Amino acid sequence: MAQLEHIEAIEKRLWTAADTLRANSNYASNEYFLPVMGLIFLRHAYSRFLGVKDAIEAKLPERGGKRRALTKEDFSRKSAIFLQPKAQFDYLVSLTDSDDRAEAIIKAMESIEGDYDNLRGVLPKSEYQELDNNVLGQLLRTLNPDELKHVSGDVFGRIYEYFLTQFADQKAHDAGEFFTPVSLVSLIANVLEPEGGTVLDPACGSGGMFVQSARFVEHQHENPVDKLTFYGLEKNATTIRLAKMNLAVHGLEGDIQKAITYYEDPHELLGKADFVMANPPFNVDEIDADKVKRDPRLPFGLPGTNKNGKVSNGNYVWISYFYSYLSEHGRAGFVMSSQASSAGHTEAKVRQKLVETGDVDVMVAIRSNFFYTRSVPCELWFLNRHKPEEHRDKVLMLDARNIYRKVTRKIYDFSPEQERNILAIVWLYRGQTGKYLDLVAGYCRRMLDEGEGCFTAGDDDGGTIEPLSSFVASLSALHEALRPFLVTLPADAAHAESLRELDDTMPLFKADVEGFRKAVSEQQAAWQNQKTTNGELKKAVDRLAALAESSRDMIKQSDLLYKLACRLIGTCENECNSRDSNVWSGRDITRARKAADETRQLAVEQLKQVRYFWRQAHWLTERFPEAKLCDVEGLVKLVEKSEIEANDWSLTPGRYVGVAPEEVDEEFDFEEALRDIHVELESLNAEAVHLAATIKKNFEELGI
């Protein structure tokens, strides 16, 4: 687990444990989240501290055989926080029940604030005094599992974001509006490509836009601290604390001011920002028109007002502000209500003026259920004050409503590959053909690597296993566990048909495994001479289709073999009176069946990856066969300004791209869908029971 590739399970376990402890505190969820986030901040700061400490110490100058002491400047150069000994997480975990943990945590926070002015007054402190000493001990231990003590990469940064996500889902603070889903923020950052300069978020929430901008720079092998300067505005003081902690936890700093952006502009960045990124509140109708009507940030005029002297809808106030902050080379990307792109009346006039500047670059439609606190669809707007001349009178309309993955029954997001596929369309629009081809080639290589992984894959203990071979071996072991009983049965007993099916299918599967192994090896060898021109890559994708189909067929065979083995066991137990036999070892058979199921699941998941990455490459080459941007029905169209004018200046992608042809989901698993429905039904039943109990309690308290 050195690289913790499957961090999702750890995140969920940590969250479940931390959330369970809430029941043992005096805090409601909206009070509990800040002390929890503070401890995750401390744990992540400690992880980064340890990650650079040895390298720093190795380069410290010596005098008289002694190295000089570590300083915060040593760690700042490595985008990490210097921690005094009693602010280090292992020290806090080591405290006993007789120690005052709350006081120790408060002193740890104070020591950090003493060293870092930008965190002064930001970290939670007094909030810990309300938590029981034993609960704090459990919480500290929960956030310090052994498997996370030696991981590399930004693991705790991810965990910090995951906890923000979960608290947003609970609406634990500010109705959850402090958090924009990571997949949307990442897409915005990667479309904008903030390689260096000033980044402004006038509605910064918990600072996710800054974090994803920094990640873009890191992926370019640059230090974001050297390349980017962050400025934020936020009206909620608690949210500002979250944002500053979020920045610090990623080794970043930013100037985040408390302000109501509608009326205040403390950074004075009008016309100066290189990048503007935001997810503002949608459809606000309480903005005082008199206070903003002369604001220089409204270059297209004031949107409509109502009879109470309020701006009837604040969407175009935000859009105008974002535009006005941009320098002459600036770019903006922001989330906006889907109502805004086709709004009428005065808003349409503002939109017309915006389109006429030629600076509207890309519009992306996002389906509903991407947000934790609202189910409505939205759109991503991208503005570019320095568009190439050939694009000035055009807008790229991209309808991504059919691109998503289901996270829970209520929440959707983009997989990393889906995000990259959307980005690939933008790359083609910008003429960045090389990046598109590299992505297609990368999918093909990943497919072949996953194919090899069917025969050699890493396990959680740092060793290697062979998923397909292990499944075959576990089935053979299960067969051997059954053999002593099977030989006692007459050839025509009830088990005969199940045994014959299993015996007939097993050799075929083994042969297919070897055939698959050979095909993977041959394709890997062929790839060594693979050319990455578009024509040659298309041929490669077509060539690899057979391997993708084989992986899908083997998934079905694996499931069939396991079902046949289980059917044989069931027949022996129910019709052949196996439990009455002294050679039937129920415990050994159960253990062997469980091992077969575990290895089957591992093999199936690995085989799924083979076809999955092929499908990504095929998705791109099927839609863009010439590696050039083209209209794709229901997905994308480069729209002329004249067509936008003819459609009431609408910027709604679905109005231009048409309707996508219905696709057959080849991966649909009917049995898995039934299992999901059953799990969801159980969840709904549990919710109903809980709700009924709450209602009953409320009635009893009212004396009804």
VENUR-V405387 format. One record per residue. N is the residue number from 0. D_FIRST is the distance of its C-alpha to the first C-alpha in Angstrom with 2 decimals. Layout:
# VENUR-V405387
{{N	D_FIRST} {N	D_FIRST}}
This chain:
# VENUR-V405387
{{0	0.00} {1	3.80} {2	5.55} {3	4.80} {4	7.17} {5	8.33} {6	9.34} {7	12.66} {8	12.07} {9	11.05} {10	14.08} {11	16.31} {12	15.57} {13	16.30} {14	19.34} {15	20.66} {16	20.57} {17	22.19} {18	24.72} {19	25.67} {20	26.59} {21	29.04} {22	31.28} {23	31.70} {24	32.91} {25	36.19} {26	34.59} {27	34.71} {28	31.76} {29	33.63} {30	33.87} {31	30.46} {32	28.42} {33	29.51} {34	28.57} {35	25.14} {36	24.64} {37	26.00} {38	23.37} {39	20.54} {40	22.47} {41	22.57} {42	18.87} {43	18.10} {44	20.99} {45	19.60} {46	16.20} {47	18.33} {48	20.70} {49	18.28} {50	16.88} {51	20.45} {52	22.19} {53	21.87} {54	23.04} {55	25.89} {56	26.97} {57	27.12} {58	29.70} {59	31.76} {60	35.39} {61	36.86} {62	40.36} {63	41.88} {64	38.63} {65	36.91} {66	34.42} {67	35.36} {68	33.51} {69	30.73} {70	32.12} {71	30.97} {72	32.26} {73	29.69} {74	26.87} {75	28.75} {76	28.83} {77	25.02} {78	24.91} {79	23.67} {80	25.56} {81	27.05} {82	26.63} {83	29.16} {84	27.93} {85	28.79} {86	27.06} {87	23.63} {88	21.33} {89	20.74} {90	24.54} {91	24.94} {92	22.45} {93	24.41} {94	27.66} {95	29.40} {96	31.33} {97	34.46} {98	33.31} {99	34.04} {100	30.62} {101	32.26} {102	34.38} {103	31.51} {104	29.54} {105	32.79} {106	33.41} {107	29.92} {108	30.66} {109	34.14} {110	33.00} {111	30.84} {112	33.78} {113	36.03} {114	34.15} {115	33.65} {116	36.76} {117	35.05} {118	33.20} {119	36.34} {120	37.07} {121	33.95} {122	31.39} {123	31.92} {124	33.67} {125	36.42} {126	34.35} {127	32.45} {128	35.73} {129	35.94} {130	32.67} {131	33.05} {132	31.78} {133	29.75} {134	28.28} {135	27.26} {136	25.59} {137	23.60} {138	22.71} {139	21.57} {140	19.36} {141	18.00} {142	16.95} {143	15.27} {144	12.51} {145	10.68} {146	7.12} {147	8.98} {148	10.92} {149	9.41} {150	7.97} {151	10.31} {152	12.59} {153	14.56} {154	12.12} {155	14.84} {156	17.44} {157	16.04} {158	16.01} {159	19.52} {160	20.64} {161	19.29} {162	21.31} {163	24.25} {164	24.03} {165	24.16} {166	26.98} {167	28.79} {168	28.64} {169	30.29} {170	32.79} {171	32.04} {172	33.78} {173	36.49} {174	36.10} {175	32.63} {176	34.30} {177	32.31} {178	29.38} {179	29.42} {180	26.71} {181	24.12} {182	24.79} {183	28.49} {184	28.08} {185	25.81} {186	28.43} {187	31.21} {188	29.64} {189	28.97} {190	32.49} {191	34.04} {192	32.11} {193	32.77} {194	32.56} {195	34.57} {196	37.23} {197	37.98} {198	35.91} {199	37.72} {200	36.59} {201	39.70} {202	37.90} {203	34.57} {204	33.19} {205	29.82} {206	29.59} {207	27.23} {208	29.54} {209	29.21} {210	25.40} {211	25.29} {212	28.11} {213	26.18} {214	23.18} {215	25.74} {216	26.99} {217	23.59} {218	23.06} {219	26.39} {220	24.99} {221	27.40} {222	27.25} {223	28.18} {224	29.90} {225	32.30} {226	32.83} {227	33.11} {228	35.25} {229	34.53} {230	37.33} {231	37.10} {232	39.53} {233	38.81} {234	41.32} {235	39.21} {236	38.66} {237	35.60} {238	33.99} {239	34.74} {240	32.82} {241	29.78} {242	30.18} {243	30.56} {244	27.51} {245	25.54} {246	26.88} {247	26.23} {248	22.62} {249	22.20} {250	24.42} {251	27.47} {252	31.01} {253	33.67} {254	37.22} {255	37.12} {256	40.56} {257	41.74} {258	44.20} {259	45.49} {260	45.06} {261	48.04} {262	50.42} {263	48.71} {264	47.42} {265	46.63} {266	44.74} {267	47.73} {268	45.72} {269	48.23} {270	48.11} {271	45.66} {272	42.08} {273	40.20} {274	37.80} {275	38.23} {276	35.43} {277	35.87} {278	35.60} {279	38.92} {280	40.36} {281	42.03} {282	45.71} {283	46.81} {284	50.56} {285	51.36} {286	51.69} {287	55.12} {288	56.86} {289	59.34} {290	56.63} {291	54.88} {292	57.67} {293	58.44} {294	54.87} {295	54.45} {296	51.00} {297	52.82} {298	54.18} {299	54.87} {300	56.68} {301	56.05} {302	54.82} {303	57.07} {304	58.00} {305	59.05} {306	62.17} {307	60.48} {308	59.95} {309	56.21} {310	54.27} {311	53.97} {312	50.41} {313	48.32} {314	46.16} {315	48.44} {316	48.77} {317	45.05} {318	45.22} {319	48.24} {320	46.61} {321	43.52} {322	45.87} {323	48.10} {324	45.37} {325	44.55} {326	45.96} {327	47.87} {328	44.67} {329	42.40} {330	40.08} {331	39.14} {332	36.64} {333	36.79} {334	36.40} {335	39.75} {336	41.29} {337	42.24} {338	45.77} {339	46.28} {340	46.25} {341	49.39} {342	51.00} {343	54.78} {344	57.68} {345	57.20} {346	53.45} {347	54.28} {348	56.57} {349	53.86} {350	51.49} {351	54.29} {352	54.73} {353	51.00} {354	50.93} {355	54.07} {356	52.42} {357	50.38} {358	47.24} {359	45.46} {360	42.80} {361	40.35} {362	40.27} {363	37.31} {364	37.81} {365	34.89} {366	35.20} {367	35.35} {368	32.53} {369	30.31} {370	31.10} {371	30.18} {372	33.70} {373	35.95} {374	36.01} {375	38.45} {376	37.76} {377	37.77} {378	38.16} {379	36.70} {380	39.51} {381	39.32} {382	42.26} {383	42.97} {384	45.99} {385	45.82} {386	45.52} {387	46.71} {388	50.35} {389	49.74} {390	47.61} {391	49.78} {392	51.55} {393	48.56} {394	45.58} {395	42.47} {396	42.16} {397	38.81} {398	38.42} {399	34.73} {400	35.53} {401	34.50} {402	31.11} {403	28.49} {404	25.74} {405	26.03} {406	23.49} {407	25.59} {408	29.17} {409	30.36} {410	28.06} {411	27.47} {412	25.77} {413	25.09} {414	22.04} {415	21.05} {416	23.05} {417	25.99} {418	26.17} {419	26.26} {420	28.91} {421	31.05} {422	30.66} {423	31.73} {424	35.00} {425	35.58} {426	34.94} {427	37.59} {428	39.92} {429	39.56} {430	40.07} {431	36.60} {432	36.57} {433	34.28} {434	31.36} {435	32.09} {436	32.20} {437	28.99} {438	27.27} {439	28.86} {440	27.97} {441	24.33} {442	24.20} {443	25.77} {444	23.42} {445	20.38} {446	22.16} {447	22.63} {448	19.06} {449	18.05} {450	20.91} {451	19.57} {452	16.22} {453	18.41} {454	18.91} {455	15.79} {456	12.34} {457	8.80} {458	7.45} {459	4.71} {460	6.05} {461	6.26} {462	9.61} {463	11.72} {464	13.84} {465	16.92} {466	17.07} {467	20.84} {468	21.75} {469	19.71} {470	21.62} {471	24.87} {472	24.22} {473	23.47} {474	26.64} {475	28.57} {476	27.39} {477	28.57} {478	31.82} {479	32.30} {480	31.83} {481	34.58} {482	36.87} {483	38.79} {484	39.97} {485	40.54} {486	42.96} {487	45.10} {488	45.80} {489	48.70} {490	47.89} {491	49.23} {492	47.41} {493	45.59} {494	42.26} {495	43.72} {496	43.01} {497	39.33} {498	38.89} {499	40.76} {500	38.65} {501	35.43} {502	36.94} {503	38.28} {504	35.12} {505	32.67} {506	34.26} {507	34.45} {508	30.76} {509	29.97} {510	32.37} {511	30.79} {512	27.33} {513	28.91} {514	30.83} {515	27.79} {516	26.08} {517	29.30} {518	29.63} {519	26.18} {520	27.05} {521	30.46} {522	29.27} {523	26.78} {524	29.75} {525	32.00} {526	29.67} {527	30.11} {528	33.63} {529	32.94} {530	35.06} {531	33.83} {532	37.18} {533	37.43} {534	39.56} {535	37.32} {536	34.18} {537	36.05} {538	36.96} {539	33.35} {540	32.30} {541	35.21} {542	34.39} {543	30.81} {544	32.13} {545	32.77} {546	29.18} {547	28.08} {548	30.69} {549	29.61} {550	26.06} {551	27.71} {552	30.09} {553	27.44} {554	25.72} {555	29.14} {556	29.65} {557	26.38} {558	27.37} {559	30.90} {560	30.00} {561	28.01} {562	30.92} {563	33.40} {564	31.66} {565	31.61} {566	35.22} {567	36.19} {568	34.75} {569	36.55} {570	39.79} {571	39.64} {572	39.21} {573	41.68} {574	44.31} {575	44.15} {576	44.03} {577	41.00} {578	40.51} {579	43.97} {580	43.08} {581	42.22} {582	40.01} {583	37.79} {584	34.55} {585	33.24} {586	30.25} {587	29.13} {588	29.81} {589	27.89} {590	24.86} {591	25.30} {592	25.84} {593	22.68} {594	20.69} {595	22.61} {596	21.85} {597	18.07} {598	18.18} {599	20.72} {600	18.63} {601	15.77} {602	18.56} {603	20.38} {604	17.60} {605	17.06} {606	20.86} {607	21.27} {608	19.35} {609	21.91} {610	24.82} {611	23.34} {612	23.14} {613	26.51} {614	27.99} {615	27.03} {616	28.88} {617	31.72} {618	32.04} {619	32.83} {620	35.06} {621	36.98} {622	37.90} {623	38.47} {624	39.74} {625	41.42} {626	38.50} {627	40.89} {628	41.08} {629	43.25} {630	44.14} {631	41.97} {632	43.52} {633	41.68} {634	39.12} {635	40.65} {636	44.03} {637	45.38} {638	48.27} {639	51.46} {640	52.84} {641	55.99} {642	54.11} {643	52.44} {644	55.93} {645	57.26} {646	54.59} {647	55.57} {648	53.11} {649	50.24} {650	46.73} {651	45.16} {652	43.24} {653	44.03} {654	47.70} {655	47.46} {656	44.75} {657	46.12} {658	44.37} {659	41.51} {660	42.34} {661	40.65} {662	37.65} {663	36.81} {664	33.23} {665	32.41} {666	29.02} {667	30.69} {668	29.77} {669	32.64} {670	31.04} {671	27.91} {672	30.35} {673	32.26} {674	29.21} {675	28.46} {676	32.14} {677	32.08} {678	29.10} {679	30.87} {680	34.12} {681	32.65} {682	31.29} {683	34.74} {684	36.49} {685	34.46} {686	35.33} {687	38.94} {688	39.14} {689	37.72} {690	40.15} {691	43.05} {692	42.35} {693	42.27} {694	45.53} {695	47.13} {696	46.20} {697	47.57} {698	50.80} {699	51.17} {700	50.80} {701	53.46} {702	55.69} {703	55.90}}
